[in-house]
Amino acid sequence: MDATLPDVEGGKRFYGELFGWTFEDGSPAECEPDGGSGQGGGSRPGGWSGQSGWSGPGGRSGPGVQYTRAFLGGEPVAGLAPKSDGRMPTSWTVYLATPDAAALAVRVKGAGGQMITDPVPVGPYGTVGLAADPEGAVFGLWQAGTHPGFGRQREPGSFCWTEVYARSTEVDLFYEGVFGYGSLDLEDELGDGGEDFRIWSPAGTEAGPGTAFGGRAVMADGFPPEMPPHFLNYFVVADCDAAIATARRLGGRVRDEPVDTPYGRIGALVDNQGAAFAVLQEPDRRSG
């Protein structure tokens, strides 16, 4: 996964302090395509800049501006990409794993979605593409080569969860049909008939909280009508309230104040450049 930002250096300062990440810029060789026009696929090693296209020398982001990889304990956990066009959104993009990006792109189109950018090889590392579901929520595709994805996840400072905020439950048919995800309605699991929320597990696994990697929420009346369908990506933190305080100090803002859930304490944030994300403090990390 990666964030497309107008100021990558500013992103390094923000996320470096918030999550303890270190960074390494992509080399010029990594920033050139080779040709061509599950679950979270992870961080990407090349010069692809998410919703902006190719970055780095020879790309559309301008000379000397490169895709930057983020590391936690020496393992890749995310990427920061320079925006090539100020009209493009400042956002985090999750890349969903697939064994065959070209075949998946065909299924995306056949199910009513669209390919924003068709799959493109990124050196020996893998193949990447950018898609949108029928409501317009944007996500990436990642077919692993030598780079399988996240080096670390589900530990403080790394990715743990993704969910698509949709206007209708009809998008369930898209994701479950295109990716083969197993599903479970959360109210069925909790037995409270509450929020309309569905969780997804990779194809071939038993659907449930133990295997789920993400889910779908319906944007209810509390969401502004102009807010488009979108993915929200979560990172584990040791202390939710402390992380939110740090984000505020660094110039970020709170989108949703922290709340306790059966799966941990969560809060949604917007970084100091406008990219939204969320933090999760797992239940066994809560004090008291």
C-alpha positions as CSV (number, residue, x, y, z in Angstrom):
1,M,0.0,0.0,0.0
2,D,1.1,3.5,-0.5
3,A,0.2,7.2,0.0
4,T,0.1,9.6,-2.9
5,L,1.3,12.9,-1.5
6,P,2.1,16.4,-2.8
7,D,5.2,16.5,-0.5
8,V,6.9,13.2,0.0
9,E,9.6,14.7,2.3
10,G,6.8,16.0,4.5
11,G,5.2,12.6,4.5
12,K,8.5,11.1,5.7
13,R,8.6,13.4,8.7
14,F,4.9,12.8,9.6
15,Y,4.8,9.0,9.3
16,G,8.4,8.5,10.4
17,E,7.6,10.1,13.8
18,L,4.0,8.6,14.0
19,F,4.9,5.0,13.2
20,G,8.7,4.8,13.6
21,W,9.3,4.2,9.9
22,T,12.6,4.6,8.1
23,F,12.7,5.3,4.3
24,E,14.6,4.5,1.2
25,D,14.1,6.2,-2.2
26,G,13.7,4.0,-5.2
27,S,16.6,3.8,-7.6
28,P,16.2,5.2,-11.2
29,A,16.2,1.6,-12.5
30,E,13.3,0.7,-10.3
31,C,11.3,3.7,-11.5
32,E,11.0,2.6,-15.1
33,P,8.3,0.1,-16.3
34,D,9.3,-3.0,-18.2
35,G,6.6,-2.2,-20.8
36,G,2.9,-2.5,-21.3
37,S,0.4,0.1,-20.8
38,G,-7.0,-12.2,-1.4
39,Q,-6.0,-9.8,0.7
40,G,-3.8,-6.8,1.0
41,G,-1.0,-7.1,-1.5
42,G,1.4,-5.0,0.5
43,S,3.9,-2.3,-0.2
44,R,5.4,-2.0,-3.7
45,P,9.1,-1.7,-4.5
46,G,9.1,0.2,-7.8
47,G,8.4,3.7,-9.0
48,W,4.6,3.4,-9.5
49,S,2.9,6.3,-7.8
50,G,-0.5,5.0,-7.1
51,Q,-3.3,7.1,-8.7
52,S,-0.7,9.3,-10.4
53,G,1.1,6.8,-12.7
54,W,4.9,6.4,-12.8
55,S,7.2,8.5,-10.7
56,G,10.8,9.2,-10.8
57,P,13.2,10.0,-13.7
58,G,11.4,9.8,-17.0
59,G,8.1,9.6,-15.2
60,R,5.3,12.1,-14.9
61,S,6.3,13.2,-11.4
62,G,9.2,15.3,-12.6
63,P,13.0,14.8,-12.5
64,G,14.6,13.7,-9.2
65,V,11.3,12.9,-7.5
66,Q,11.1,9.2,-6.7
67,Y,8.9,6.6,-5.1
68,T,9.9,6.1,-1.5
69,R,9.7,2.9,0.4
70,A,8.9,2.8,4.1
71,F,10.4,0.2,6.4
72,L,9.7,-0.9,10.0
73,G,12.6,-2.8,11.6
74,G,14.2,-3.2,8.2
75,E,11.1,-4.8,6.5
76,P,8.9,-3.0,3.9
77,V,5.5,-1.9,5.2
78,A,4.4,0.9,2.8
79,G,5.3,3.4,0.2
80,L,5.1,7.2,-0.3
81,A,4.5,8.4,-3.9
82,P,4.8,11.9,-5.3
83,K,1.7,13.3,-7.0
84,S,2.2,14.0,-10.6
85,D,-0.9,16.1,-11.0
86,G,-2.3,18.4,-8.3
87,R,-5.8,17.5,-9.4
88,M,-5.3,13.9,-8.3
89,P,-6.5,12.9,-4.8
90,T,-4.1,12.8,-1.8
91,S,-4.8,9.4,-0.4
92,W,-3.7,5.9,0.7
93,T,-4.2,3.1,-1.8
94,V,-4.4,-0.6,-0.8
95,Y,-3.2,-3.2,-3.3
96,L,-5.2,-6.4,-3.3
97,A,-3.2,-9.6,-4.1
98,T,-3.9,-11.7,-7.1
99,P,-2.1,-14.5,-8.8
100,D,-3.0,-13.1,-12.3
101,A,-3.4,-9.4,-12.6
102,A,-4.4,-9.5,-16.3
103,A,-7.2,-12.0,-15.7
104,L,-8.4,-10.0,-12.7
105,A,-8.5,-6.9,-14.7
106,V,-10.9,-8.6,-17.2
107,R,-13.1,-9.7,-14.3
108,V,-13.1,-6.2,-12.8
109,K,-14.4,-4.8,-16.1
110,G,-16.9,-7.6,-16.5
111,A,-18.4,-7.0,-13.1
112,G,-19.0,-3.3,-13.7
113,G,-15.8,-1.9,-12.4
114,Q,-13.1,-0.1,-14.4
115,M,-9.4,-0.2,-14.8
116,I,-7.9,3.2,-14.2
117,T,-4.5,1.8,-15.2
118,D,-4.1,-1.7,-16.8
119,P,-1.6,-4.1,-15.2
120,V,2.0,-3.1,-15.8
121,P,5.2,-5.1,-14.8
122,V,7.5,-3.5,-12.3
123,G,10.8,-5.1,-13.0
124,P,11.1,-8.5,-11.4
125,Y,9.1,-7.4,-8.4
126,G,5.6,-8.0,-9.7
127,T,2.8,-6.5,-11.7
128,V,0.7,-3.6,-10.6
129,G,-2.6,-2.0,-11.7
130,L,-5.2,0.4,-10.5
131,A,-9.0,-0.2,-10.5
132,A,-12.3,1.2,-9.3
133,D,-15.4,-0.7,-8.1
134,P,-18.8,0.1,-9.6
135,E,-19.3,2.9,-7.1
136,G,-15.9,4.4,-7.9
137,A,-13.9,3.3,-4.8
138,V,-10.3,3.0,-6.0
139,F,-7.9,0.1,-5.1
140,G,-4.8,-1.4,-6.5
141,L,-3.9,-4.8,-7.9
142,W,-0.7,-6.6,-7.1
143,Q,0.6,-9.8,-8.7
144,A,3.7,-10.7,-6.8
145,G,7.0,-11.5,-8.4
146,T,10.1,-11.4,-6.2
147,H,8.4,-9.0,-3.9
148,P,5.5,-10.8,-2.1
149,G,4.1,-7.8,-0.3
150,F,4.2,-6.6,3.4
151,G,7.3,-7.5,5.3
152,R,5.5,-6.9,8.5
153,Q,1.8,-6.5,9.3
154,R,-0.6,-6.6,12.2
155,E,2.0,-5.2,14.6
156,P,2.5,-1.6,15.8
157,G,3.5,0.6,13.0
158,S,2.2,-1.7,10.2
159,F,-0.9,-2.4,8.2
160,C,-3.7,-4.5,9.8
161,W,-7.0,-3.9,8.0
162,T,-8.8,-2.3,5.1
163,E,-12.5,-1.5,4.5
164,V,-14.4,0.0,1.7
165,Y,-17.0,2.6,2.6
166,A,-19.8,2.1,0.0
167,R,-23.2,3.7,-0.6
168,S,-24.9,0.4,-1.1
169,T,-24.4,-3.3,-0.2
170,E,-24.5,-4.1,-3.9
171,V,-20.7,-3.8,-4.1
172,D,-20.6,-7.0,-2.1
173,L,-21.4,-8.9,-5.3
174,F,-18.5,-7.2,-7.1
175,Y,-15.8,-8.0,-4.5
176,E,-17.0,-11.5,-3.7
177,G,-17.5,-12.3,-7.4
178,V,-14.2,-10.8,-8.7
179,F,-11.9,-12.0,-5.9
180,G,-13.9,-14.9,-4.5
181,Y,-13.8,-13.6,-1.0
182,G,-15.7,-15.4,1.7
183,S,-18.0,-13.1,3.7
184,L,-19.7,-12.8,7.1
185,D,-22.1,-10.1,8.2
186,L,-20.7,-8.6,11.4
187,E,-24.1,-8.3,13.2
188,D,-24.4,-12.1,12.6
189,E,-21.2,-12.6,14.5
190,L,-22.0,-10.1,17.3
191,G,-25.6,-11.0,17.5
192,D,-26.7,-7.4,18.0
193,G,-28.3,-6.6,14.6
194,G,-26.3,-3.3,14.7
195,E,-24.2,-1.6,12.0
196,D,-24.5,-3.0,8.5
197,F,-20.9,-4.2,8.2
198,R,-19.5,-7.2,6.3
199,I,-16.1,-8.7,6.7
200,W,-14.1,-10.6,4.0
201,S,-11.7,-13.5,4.1
202,P,-9.4,-14.7,1.3
203,A,-10.8,-17.2,-1.1
204,G,-10.4,-20.8,0.2
205,T,-10.5,-19.9,3.9
206,E,-13.4,-20.1,6.3
207,A,-14.9,-16.7,6.6
208,G,-14.7,-15.1,10.1
209,P,-12.8,-12.7,12.3
210,G,-9.8,-15.1,12.5
211,T,-9.2,-15.0,8.7
212,A,-10.7,-11.6,7.7
213,F,-8.4,-9.0,6.3
214,G,-11.0,-6.3,5.6
215,G,-14.6,-5.5,5.0
216,R,-17.4,-3.3,3.7
217,A,-19.2,-0.5,5.6
218,V,-22.2,1.4,4.3
219,M,-21.9,5.2,4.5
220,A,-24.9,6.2,6.6
221,D,-26.5,9.6,7.2
222,G,-23.5,10.7,9.2
223,F,-21.3,10.9,6.1
224,P,-21.4,14.0,4.0
225,P,-23.4,13.4,0.8
226,E,-20.4,14.7,-1.3
227,M,-18.0,12.1,0.2
228,P,-17.3,9.5,-2.5
229,P,-17.0,5.8,-1.8
230,H,-13.5,5.0,-0.7
231,F,-11.1,2.6,1.1
232,L,-10.0,3.3,4.7
233,N,-6.8,1.6,5.7
234,Y,-5.8,0.8,9.3
235,F,-2.4,0.6,11.1
236,V,-1.8,-1.0,14.4
237,V,-0.5,1.3,17.2
238,A,0.4,0.5,20.8
239,D,-1.7,3.3,22.2
240,C,-4.6,4.8,20.1
241,D,-5.0,8.0,22.1
242,A,-1.2,8.7,22.1
243,A,-1.0,8.1,18.3
244,I,-3.9,10.5,17.7
245,A,-2.2,13.1,19.9
246,T,1.0,12.7,18.0
247,A,-0.8,13.0,14.7
248,R,-2.4,16.3,15.8
249,R,0.9,17.7,17.0
250,L,2.4,16.9,13.5
251,G,-0.4,18.8,11.8
252,G,-2.9,16.0,11.2
253,R,-6.6,16.1,12.2
254,V,-9.1,13.7,13.6
255,R,-11.8,12.5,11.3
256,D,-13.5,10.2,13.8
257,E,-12.7,10.4,17.5
258,P,-11.4,7.1,19.1
259,V,-14.0,4.6,20.2
260,D,-13.8,1.1,21.8
261,T,-15.0,-1.8,19.7
262,P,-14.9,-5.6,20.3
263,Y,-11.8,-5.7,18.1
264,G,-9.9,-2.8,19.7
265,R,-9.8,1.0,20.1
266,I,-9.9,2.8,16.8
267,G,-9.8,6.3,15.5
268,A,-9.7,7.8,11.9
269,L,-7.3,10.5,11.0
270,V,-6.2,12.7,8.1
271,D,-2.5,13.4,7.8
272,N,-1.0,16.9,7.4
273,Q,-1.5,16.7,3.6
274,G,-5.0,15.3,3.5
275,A,-4.6,11.5,3.2
276,A,-7.1,9.6,5.4
277,F,-6.2,6.5,7.4
278,A,-7.1,4.9,10.7
279,V,-5.3,3.5,13.7
280,L,-6.2,0.5,15.8
281,Q,-5.0,-0.4,19.3
282,E,-5.7,-4.1,19.7
283,P,-7.6,-5.3,22.8
284,D,-4.7,-6.9,24.5
285,R,-2.7,-3.7,24.3
286,R,-5.4,-1.7,26.2
287,S,-4.5,-0.9,29.8
288,G,-6.8,-1.5,32.8
